[in-house]
Amino acid sequence: MTAQSALVSTADSESIPAAVTAMWDAVLQALREAGEPSARDIERLAAELKLPTLPASTTADWLRDRTTVPGREKFHALIECLGAEKDPGVDWEALRLAAERARRKHLRDTRDRTVPQPAEPPAADPDARSRPPVVRSRRTTATIVGLAIALLAGIGIGWELGRHGHPATAGESPGLAAVPATGRTCAHVVASVARVLAAPEPTASFIKNKKETDQVEIVARPAPRPSAPPGWVPVLLPRDAAGTGWMSQSDLSDPEPCTAPPGGR
């Protein structure tokens, strides 16, 4: 893909925050001034300059859609490949931070619009006062009380079975889906691709990738907790042998209560 074809975006411009559009407008201007190198040219140049890896497919997606805000390291690597890192009058990090904040707000607003609203209470019945009160016989009241006691007893038996296991399957722990998703803190991935590393440093061993909008659970107290520099967040990896990993804070949204049950990827 050439830089010229990257200028044609397929994204809906009305859904893109203005700060994100402004950041990519400045990048496209630097791209034109650099002679419009292709995404593969940029990938090769980043490798020659020993900059953070810029896969051609990722760069092509950025330039085509212009909806993603890259992490700090990869964004500045792209600008350096275009020879625009020291352009007078352009504060690239300020542009990126403004776009990142706008993108996070846009994602929060989108999620808030999809949360179901509580149903309105039924309207008051204007004829309620004129109706005679319902009078139950003693036999009816006793039947209702007996049913309530039986129901509570059944709930108690079910609770004990849930705690200690069915006699035929004693020792098995309850499924993860039965654990309520409360008291946990999560964040959403705001970068198109975010790396999960084994330690809080860019050169640490790679574990896996997370894609944009993925939800990750933040580990409150990883044990043992290493001394982490600012800008790194410990995340839970229940399906990986590592158990926990580290992600760049710039790739994640602001922390919020988890909306998915525990046991994700």
N, C-alpha and C positions, 0 to 999 in steps of 0.2 A: 504494500500500500504506500502510495506517495503522499507527501505532505499536502499536495494540492487537493487530492481526494479526501483528506482528513478534514478539510474546511467545510465539507457538507455534512451537517449534523442531522441524525435521525431522531434526536430527542425532542420532546415537546417543550418548547422554550418557555411556555407559561408555567411549567412545573419546576423550573430551575431557579434557585435563589439568585438575585441580582449580583451578589458578591461573588458567587461561583462563576457566573458569566463574565464578570469583570476580570477575574483572575485568568480565565482561559483566553479572553480577548488579548491580554498582555502577552500570554505565552505564544499565541498564534502570530502576533506581530514580531516577536523575537524569532519565531520559526521562519517567517518570510525574510527577515533581514539576514538570517543564516543561510539563505539559499534553498530553503525548503528541503532539508534532508529527510529521507524516508525513515520509518520506524526501525528498519534493520540497520540503517546507517547509524542511528542514535545508539542502538544496542552495541554495535561494534566499537563506537567511540567511547562509550562508558567503560567497556572492558579494557581498552587501550589506556585510558586515564586512571584505571584502577578505582573507579567510582562504584557505588552500589549498583547491583545488576538491574538493568532496564530491559526486560524481555520485550521483543518487538511486538508480540501480540498484546501485551498490556499497554504499551505506549500507543499502539494503534487504536485501542479501545478508548483511551483517555482523549486522544485528539478527535476521534469521531463523535463520541457521545457528549463530551465536555460537561458531565454531570458529577464526576467523582472528584474528590479532593485528595490527592496523594499524600502519603506521609512525608514528614519534613525531609528525611534523607533522600528519598527517591525524587521528590520534587526539585530539590536543589541540584541533584545530579542531572536531571533533565535540563535545567536552566544552564548549568555549566557546559553541557554538551552543545547547547545552542550558542555558547560564547556570550551570554547575556548576564552572567552573574554580577558583573560590576557596572551594568548600565546605569548612567546617572539619572536620577529622578524616578527610579523604580525600586521600591522596597518590596522585594519578592516575598520575604517572610511575612510582612504585614498583609500583603494580598492573600497569602495562603491561610493565615490565621483567621482573617475576616471571612473567607470562603468556608473554612472549616466550621466556624461558629454558626454561620448561616445554614450550612448543610445539616448540622446537628439539630438546629431548631426546626428545620423543615421536616426531618424524620420524626421528631417528637410530635409536631403538629399533625402529621399524617397518621401516626399511631393513635393519637387522642381522638381523631375523627372516626376511627374504626371501633372504638370502645363502645359497646351497647349501653344506652342510657336506661336508667331504671324506669319501669312503667309508672304512669301516673296513678294515684289512688282513685278508686271508683268515686263517682260523684255522690254526694249525700242524697239520701232518699227523703224528699219533702213530706211523704206520707207516713214516715216511720213513727211519729208521735201518736198518730191516730189509731195505730194498730194495737190490739190487746197483747199483753206479754204472753210468751209461751210458758205454759205450766206443765212440767213433767211429773209423772207419777213416781212414787218411791221405787217401784219395780224397774221402771225405765232408768232411773238414776243409778240403781245398783248394777244394772246390766252394763251401763257405760263405764262405771268404775271398774268392774271386773275385766272388761275388754282392755282398758288402759293398763291394768296391772299385768295382764298376760303379754301385752305388747312390750312393756318395759322389761319383763323377764326374758323375752326372746332377744331383745337388743343386748341385754347383758350377756347371754350365752354367746351370741355372735361376736361380741367384743372380746370375750375370753378366748374363743377360738382364734380370733385374729391375732391376739397377743402371743399365745403359746403354740399355735399350729394345730391343725386337725390331727387326731390320734394317728391316722395313717400316714401323715406327712410331718410328724413332729420334728423340730430341728431346722425346718426350712424357714428362712427369713421372708417377711412379706415383700411383695413386689414393689419396685421403686415408684410405680404409678400410684400406689396407695399413700405415699408420703405427701402431705400437703406442701405446695410450693410457696411457703411463707418463710420470712426471716432470712431470706437469701438476697444477695446483691448481684445484679447482672449488668451488662452493657451490650450495646449492639456495635457491630463492625461498620465503620463509616468509610473505610477504604475499599477499593474494588477487590484487592487481594491483600490480606494481612498475614504475616508470618507468625507462627508460634514457635518460640525458641526454648532451649533447655535452660538457659540462664539469662539474666537481665543485661545483655550486652549484644551489640549487632553481630559479633563474630561467633556467638554461641552456636551449638549444634542445632540444626533445623529439625523440628518435630512434624509440623503439618502446616497447611494453609487454611485460613478462614476466608469466606467470601463476604461481600457487602450484605448487610442486614442480618447476618448470623448473630444469634445471641450467645454470649459466653458468660459463665458464672465466675465472679471474682472471688478468689480465696482470701478470706479475712486474715488468717494466721497460718501461712504455709509452714510446715515443720520438717526439718529445721529451717527457719527463715533466713535466707542469705541477706547480706547487706546490699540492698538494691539502690542504684542511683536514681535520682528523680526521673520521671518520664516512663517508668516501666510498671506494669500491672501483672500480678500473679493470677492465673486463670486455672480453673478445674478442667481436667481431661479424664473423665471417668472411664472412657472406652479405650484409653491408650495405656501402655505399660508405664509411661512416665508418671501418670497420675496428675501432675501439675505442669504448667508451662508458663512462659512469660511473653507478654505482648507489649508493643509500643503504645503508650497512652494516646499518641496522636492518631492511632488507627481505631480508637474506640470512642463511643459516645459517652456522655456523662452517666455515672452510675445511677441505677434505679432498681426498684424491687423486681425480682424475677417474675416473669409471666408464664414460663414453661416449667413443667415438673422437673425435678432433678434427674440426672442420668443421661443428659444430652451428650453431644460429641465434644 
